[in-house]
Amino acid sequence: MQGKILKSKDIITVLSGILIVIAFVSLWMTGTTAVFEGALIIASIIGVAPIAIQAYQALRVKVVSIDVLVTIAVIGAFIIQNFEESAIVTFLFLFGAQLELRTLNKTRSAIKELTEMAPESAVRLMEDGSFEEIDVDDVDVGDTLLVRTGARVPVDGVVLSGDGNINEASITGESLPVSKEIGSNVFAGTILDNGTLQIKADKVGEDTTFGKIIELVEEAQDSKSEAERFIDQFSKWYTPSVLALSLIVWLFSRNIELAITILVLGCPGALVIGVPVSNVAGIGNGARHGVLLKGSEVISDFSNLDTMIFDKTGTLTVGNPAVSETIYYGDLSDEILGYLASIERESDHPLAKAVLDEIGEVAYFPVSDTTVIKGGGIVATVEGYRVSVGNVALMKQEGVELSDAMIHDITRLEKAGNSLVITAVNGEIKVLMGIKDPIRPNVKDDLEKLKKLGVKNLVMLSGDNQGTVDVVGQELGLTEVHGNMLPEDKSAYVKMLIEEKNQIVAFVGDGVNDSPSLALAQIGIAMGSGTDVAIETSDVVLMNSDFSRLPHALGLAKATARNMIQNILIAVGVVLILLASVLFSDWMNMTIGMLVHEASILVVIINGMRLLKYKLK
């Protein structure tokens, strides 16, 4: 029975409203009170039923909820035979609750839109060469899938054949189509605007980028910030306090109507709902603009940021380095380039790929006794020779002598912003390569936006040489730059800022070696095309590694935090004004108070909903 009543709240609200209208119309037309009072009594009884059930359910778990206050107030109005107050209060409470529910559902529309974008089917290439439509859950890694014009890409994968333009708004928040060709990466949930593609499935189901977006956003909505936890605790004490205040007023004044009115006006509805609606709307906006904010706590810390630290490669730079200059020393044979290529092809470092691209086709040799020197390079044995490939620090460690000419070349390349790869064979330097990684387009403008948003310090930490780091730092106008840093050096620097200087720190990175710093910083920000480890340990994810989303993310966090404070002030201010009015004026009554109370709830919800349309100016 209780379940049926609660499910029928919409119908009960409408019936209650109709009965109240009938009551006042009959009084106006006939002047008699019989129909007037009868309709109001029925309206009160059916209206209070779902409220009383919710109050009973709350009391069973030892919570004095708003429903308890309203139920007591309606019973009190019945006792003093103020049926007009009891009927109108129950109707306004029910009507306000339904409006709240509908409005809150609208704030969650961004998340609902995301889940509706999830592909449900895929077209798979069968063994006989035909294509068959299957459920997307039946796709396995390695399957070849066909994507036609207008269809959603079912999984994350790589284009095997065909070309076309894809709308990646569901992933990046950017609606401009992105051209795809053989070798291009495609993401689940994106739409092929034109062309036909065959793709190889790399990630399926919840492992896809789109699947992770939905999972992370849903988790973020369920999390609670410190402000929300405080309000939850505050409400547990505040609501019984209002009940006690009402009782005290009645004991001293013997005015039961005044006591009942205090119960109604003291309801903390807007306070309880104001912060969650701000957070949900802020997280929803982020999801629609390629920014994943992993929870309310992140928003709170992010909005009070002092220092933002950046990794260099793949974060401030494109992450696709290329050799800008090569210098040879002494006699050079094709074998030495082969030694270098043989060692570098065993490395997954971005600079290794640049070296291999520069060398091109060459004969490879067996490599043995390989030793990786953290932050230095690689030492190995090739064809009986001891080959060292790395930076200046590695050369010094290996006892390799640097001539004046070599030191001059190294200094010149570093000042020009090059990373260095030096190759020494049996203690003699043979090859010096300068490698440059282009700075991301428009990143300087984005950093200026961060400064305008109140970030005091913009710092770059890099494992690259100090000369290269200085050049990048000067070009971008960074506050501090530190080179030759190992992963443990970066995390130690982050720890120092947090513990010794009491700063709120964000760390932006994309690689496995950034994971300790991402986890240690109060706000870890991962580039979306970075490693899974970096994304998992971060608090904010910029989808598709779009650095331009970072100012939007910070601006959104600050706007959401401001919105929370506004909602708290509105909620508390309205309650204080209402209580002051009922205690020190004659015009305030239960009906007006409930109307203002419900209006305040709608005001904080609508204020929170503004975040759905937030855009960085």
Helices and strands as residue ranges (DSSP letters): H 2-7, H 9-30, H 34-60, H 66-79, H 83-107, H 109-116, E 121-125, E 131-135, G 136-138, E 144-147, E 156-167, H 169-172, E 178-180, E 185-186, E 191-203, G 205-207, H 209-222, H 226-253, H 256-265, H 269-288, E 291-293, H 296-303, E 307-311, I 312-316, E 322-328, H 334-344, H 350-359, E 367-373, E 377-382, E 385-390, H 392-397, H 404-415, E 419-425, E 428-436, H 443-452, E 457-461, H 466-476, E 480-482, H 487-499, E 505-509, G 512-514, H 515-520, E 523-527, H 532-537, E 540-542, G 543-545, H 549-584, H 590-609, G 610-613
